[in-house]
């Protein structure tokens, strides 16, 4: 899980760097990284890739191989699709940044649910705990709504914490900016509105978690399936807690740091910088 979370963070910084300003490089990077999740030997040789991309592609291939090895073919297909969704979201984000447009609320929500990558982490929960939910449960409207609530809560909180960071690099895909643009309201008022949205979403999530056993019984779940459902939703709750705590603590969003600093590691020309 640590490796997976690190991988998503490194991908995020990679596409915020030179790749985020170069549509050709971004497209090649997404294709090269997505290729390793489809099974079999990647068709693109490392020598044919830009130098900055080779370590990330090698790390992606290693992580995917270790993640997929003990899991069923349906899990591999589902998780591979999730990884590719996550990677493709960087192209949409870069396109929005390049156009400098602030999306409407519906467009914001649709893309933000892709960029948060929580579906990638939830697939990894099954891998880490060595269980797999049946497809009929994953497709159930109740569980899909729980996952949507989790993503929206995290996205809303993260956007408040990161808004200055994203403004500095020209990103527009942030709920604070979306609502400021849509409402014409001052930032403090918009943040209060987001706090209220998070409160209502959280109440719905907690109510859903409390009713999970009863819903499992209505679906005719076995005792083992109900236990797996509880583990799955408990993982959602843990992810909510840890991501919120991380957002408060990380130097990535600390006030007073150089807001114009963009990632330089994994770039074609720069070595890994010294860090203190």
C-alpha positions as CSV (number, residue, x, y, z in Angstrom):
1,X,0.0,0.0,0.0
2,X,2.9,2.3,0.8
3,X,4.4,1.6,-2.7
4,X,1.1,2.3,-4.4
5,X,0.4,5.5,-2.6
6,X,4.0,6.6,-3.4
7,X,3.4,5.7,-7.0
8,X,0.3,7.8,-7.4
9,X,2.1,10.8,-5.7
10,X,5.1,10.4,-8.0
11,X,2.8,10.2,-11.1
12,X,1.0,13.3,-9.9
13,X,4.2,15.3,-9.6
14,X,5.5,13.9,-12.9
15,X,2.4,15.2,-14.7
16,X,2.6,18.5,-12.8
17,X,6.1,18.9,-14.2
18,X,7.4,19.0,-17.8
19,X,4.9,16.4,-18.9
20,X,2.0,18.6,-17.8
21,X,3.1,21.4,-20.2
22,X,4.0,19.1,-23.1
23,X,0.9,17.3,-24.6
24,X,3.1,14.9,-26.7
25,X,5.2,13.8,-23.7
26,X,2.1,13.5,-21.5
27,X,0.4,11.3,-24.1
28,X,3.4,9.1,-24.6
29,X,3.8,8.8,-20.8
30,X,0.2,7.8,-20.3
31,X,0.4,5.2,-23.1
32,X,3.7,3.8,-21.8
33,X,2.5,3.5,-18.2
34,X,-0.9,2.1,-19.1
35,X,0.7,-0.5,-21.4
36,X,2.1,-2.4,-18.4
37,X,-1.3,-3.0,-16.9
38,X,-2.7,-4.9,-19.8
39,X,-0.6,-8.1,-19.2
40,X,2.2,-9.6,-21.3
41,X,5.4,-7.9,-22.2
42,X,5.1,-4.2,-23.1
43,X,5.6,-3.5,-26.8
44,X,7.5,-0.3,-26.2
45,X,11.2,-0.9,-25.5
46,X,12.7,1.2,-22.7
47,X,15.2,2.7,-25.1
48,X,12.4,4.2,-27.2
49,X,11.0,6.1,-24.2
50,X,12.1,9.6,-23.1
51,X,14.9,9.3,-20.5
52,X,12.7,11.0,-17.8
53,X,10.0,8.4,-18.3
54,X,12.1,5.2,-18.1
55,X,12.4,5.0,-14.3
56,X,8.7,5.6,-13.8
57,X,7.7,3.0,-16.3
58,X,10.0,0.5,-14.7
59,X,8.6,1.2,-11.3
60,X,5.1,1.0,-12.6
61,X,5.7,-2.4,-14.2
62,X,7.3,-3.7,-11.0
63,X,4.4,-2.5,-8.8
64,X,1.8,-3.8,-11.2
65,X,3.4,-7.2,-11.3
66,X,3.6,-7.5,-7.6
67,X,0.1,-6.2,-7.1
68,X,-1.5,-8.5,-9.7
69,X,0.4,-11.7,-9.1
70,X,-1.8,-13.3,-6.4
71,X,-5.1,-12.0,-7.6
72,X,-7.8,-13.4,-9.9
73,X,-8.2,-12.4,-13.6
74,X,-11.4,-10.4,-12.9
75,X,-9.6,-8.4,-10.2
76,X,-6.6,-7.8,-12.6
77,X,-9.0,-6.6,-15.3
78,X,-10.8,-4.3,-12.9
79,X,-7.7,-2.9,-11.3
80,X,-5.9,-2.4,-14.6
81,X,-8.9,-0.4,-15.9
82,X,-8.7,1.7,-12.7
83,X,-5.0,2.4,-13.1
84,X,-5.6,3.4,-16.7
85,X,-8.5,5.7,-15.7
86,X,-6.2,7.4,-13.2
87,X,-3.4,7.9,-15.7
88,X,-5.8,9.2,-18.4
89,X,-7.1,11.8,-16.0
90,X,-3.8,13.6,-16.1
91,X,-4.3,14.3,-19.8
92,X,-7.7,15.9,-19.1
93,X,-6.2,17.9,-16.2
94,X,-3.4,19.2,-18.4
95,X,-5.8,20.1,-21.1
96,X,-7.9,22.2,-18.7
97,X,-4.7,23.8,-17.3
98,X,-3.5,24.7,-20.8
99,X,-6.9,26.3,-21.7
100,X,-6.9,28.2,-18.5
101,X,-10.7,27.6,-18.1
102,X,-12.5,27.0,-14.9
103,X,-15.0,24.1,-15.3
104,X,-18.6,24.0,-14.3
105,X,-19.6,22.1,-11.2
106,X,-20.8,18.9,-13.1
107,X,-17.6,18.8,-15.2
108,X,-15.5,19.4,-12.1
109,X,-17.1,16.5,-10.2
110,X,-16.8,14.1,-13.1
111,X,-13.0,14.7,-13.6
112,X,-12.2,15.1,-9.8
113,X,-13.7,11.6,-9.2
114,X,-11.1,10.3,-11.6
115,X,-8.1,12.3,-10.4
116,X,-8.5,11.3,-6.7
117,X,-7.5,7.7,-7.5
118,X,-9.5,6.3,-4.5
119,X,-10.8,3.5,-6.7
120,X,-7.2,2.5,-7.2
121,X,-6.6,2.4,-3.5
122,X,-9.9,0.4,-2.9
123,X,-8.8,-2.3,-5.4
124,X,-5.5,-2.4,-3.5
125,X,-7.4,-3.0,-0.2
126,X,-8.6,-6.3,-1.6
127,X,-5.1,-7.1,-2.7
128,X,-3.6,-6.2,0.7
129,X,-6.2,-8.1,2.7
130,X,-6.4,-11.0,0.2
131,X,-10.1,-10.9,-0.5
132,X,-12.2,-10.0,-3.5
133,X,-15.7,-8.7,-3.5
134,X,-18.0,-10.3,-6.0
135,X,-18.8,-8.3,-9.1
136,X,-22.5,-8.1,-8.1
137,X,-21.7,-6.4,-4.8
138,X,-19.2,-3.9,-6.5
139,X,-21.9,-3.0,-9.0
140,X,-24.6,-2.5,-6.3
141,X,-25.9,1.0,-6.2
142,X,-25.5,1.2,-2.4
143,X,-21.7,0.4,-2.4
144,X,-21.2,2.6,-5.5
145,X,-22.7,5.5,-3.6
146,X,-20.5,4.9,-0.6
147,X,-17.4,5.0,-2.8
148,X,-18.7,8.2,-4.5
149,X,-19.3,9.8,-1.1
150,X,-15.8,8.9,0.0
151,X,-14.2,10.4,-3.1
152,X,-16.3,13.6,-2.9
153,X,-15.5,14.2,0.8
154,X,-11.8,13.7,0.2
155,X,-11.8,15.8,-3.0
156,X,-13.6,18.7,-1.3
157,X,-11.2,18.7,1.7
158,X,-8.1,18.4,-0.5
159,X,-9.2,21.3,-2.7
160,X,-9.5,23.6,0.3
161,X,-6.1,22.6,1.6
162,X,-4.4,22.8,-1.8
163,X,-6.1,25.8,-3.5
164,X,-3.1,28.2,-3.1
165,X,-0.7,25.5,-4.3
166,X,-2.8,24.9,-7.4
167,X,-3.4,28.5,-8.2
168,X,0.3,29.1,-8.2
169,X,0.9,26.6,-11.0
170,X,-2.2,27.6,-13.0
171,X,-4.5,24.7,-12.2
172,X,-8.2,25.5,-12.4
173,X,-9.7,22.1,-11.4
174,X,-10.4,22.9,-7.8
175,X,-13.8,23.2,-6.1
176,X,-12.8,26.5,-4.4
177,X,-12.0,28.1,-7.7
178,X,-15.1,26.5,-9.4
179,X,-17.5,27.9,-6.8
180,X,-15.7,31.3,-6.6
181,X,-16.2,31.6,-10.4
182,X,-19.7,30.3,-10.4
183,X,-21.0,32.3,-7.4
184,X,-18.8,35.4,-7.5
185,X,-18.4,35.0,-3.8
186,X,-15.4,35.7,-1.6
187,X,-13.2,32.8,-0.7
188,X,-14.1,32.7,3.0
189,X,-17.8,32.3,2.0
190,X,-17.0,29.6,-0.5
191,X,-15.0,27.6,2.0
192,X,-17.8,27.8,4.5
193,X,-20.1,26.4,1.8
194,X,-17.7,23.5,1.1
195,X,-17.5,22.8,4.8
196,X,-21.3,22.4,4.9
197,X,-21.2,20.2,1.8
198,X,-18.6,18.0,3.5
199,X,-20.7,17.8,6.7
200,X,-23.7,16.6,4.7
201,X,-21.7,14.1,2.7
202,X,-20.1,12.8,5.8
203,X,-23.5,12.3,7.5
204,X,-24.7,10.3,4.5
205,X,-21.5,8.2,4.5
206,X,-21.9,7.4,8.2
207,X,-25.5,6.5,7.8
208,X,-24.6,4.2,4.9
209,X,-21.9,2.5,6.9
210,X,-24.4,2.0,9.8
211,X,-26.9,0.3,7.5
212,X,-24.3,-1.9,5.7
213,X,-25.2,-5.2,7.5
214,X,-28.9,-4.7,6.9
215,X,-28.3,-4.0,3.2
216,X,-26.0,-7.1,2.9
217,X,-28.8,-9.2,4.3
218,X,-31.3,-7.8,1.8
219,X,-28.9,-8.7,-1.0
220,X,-28.7,-12.3,0.4
221,X,-25.0,-12.0,1.2
222,X,-23.3,-14.9,3.0
223,X,-21.7,-14.3,6.4
224,X,-18.3,-14.2,4.7
225,X,-19.5,-11.7,2.1
226,X,-20.9,-9.4,4.8
227,X,-17.6,-9.6,6.6
228,X,-15.8,-8.6,3.4
229,X,-18.3,-5.7,2.9
230,X,-17.5,-4.4,6.4
231,X,-13.7,-4.6,5.7
232,X,-14.2,-2.7,2.5
233,X,-16.2,0.1,4.0
234,X,-13.9,0.3,7.0
235,X,-11.0,0.8,4.6
236,X,-13.0,3.7,3.0
237,X,-13.3,5.3,6.5
238,X,-9.6,4.8,7.3
239,X,-8.7,6.4,3.9
240,X,-10.9,9.4,4.8
241,X,-9.1,9.8,8.1
242,X,-5.6,9.4,7.0
243,X,-5.9,11.6,3.9
244,X,-7.5,14.4,5.9
245,X,-4.7,14.1,8.5
246,X,-2.0,14.1,5.8
247,X,-3.5,17.2,4.2
248,X,-3.2,19.1,7.4
249,X,0.4,17.9,8.1
250,X,2.1,17.8,4.7
251,X,4.6,20.6,3.7
252,X,3.1,20.4,0.2
253,X,0.4,22.7,1.3
254,X,2.1,24.6,4.2
255,X,1.5,28.3,4.1
256,X,4.6,30.4,3.5
257,X,6.5,28.1,1.3
258,X,7.5,29.0,-2.3
259,X,4.2,28.6,-4.1
260,X,5.9,28.8,-7.5
261,X,8.0,25.7,-6.9
262,X,7.2,22.9,-9.3
263,X,8.6,19.4,-9.2
264,X,12.0,19.0,-10.8
265,X,12.6,15.3,-10.2
266,X,11.9,12.9,-13.0
267,X,12.4,15.8,-15.5
268,X,14.6,15.2,-18.5
269,X,17.4,17.6,-17.5
270,X,17.6,17.6,-13.7
271,X,19.0,15.1,-11.3
272,X,17.2,14.3,-8.0
273,X,17.5,17.5,-6.0
274,X,18.9,17.5,-2.5
275,X,16.2,17.4,0.2
276,X,16.4,18.3,3.8
